[in-house]
Amino acid sequence: MSDPRTVHVNVSESETRKMRRQLESEIQWLQRQMDELQGASAELDVSLLQTYKEMIYCRRALLGRMPR
């Protein structure tokens, strides 16, 4: 039986590029949100900050596993 983590899906190169651009765009947006949150003069929402960090981390991990 094959390892399910090694199963490849036949996705077109253009769809892969589109998904990479989408993930990169989301990472940039999340980074801006995180920067604004950290720069706010009000009390820092640590749980929201951690959520942004985790969302960025997950998107970067996905990008790292995608073909270039």
Protein Blocks (a to p, Z undefined) as FASTA:
>chain_A
ZZfklpccdddfklmmmmmmmmmmmmmmmmmmmmmmmmpmbdcdfklmmmmmmmmmmmmm
mmmmpcZZ
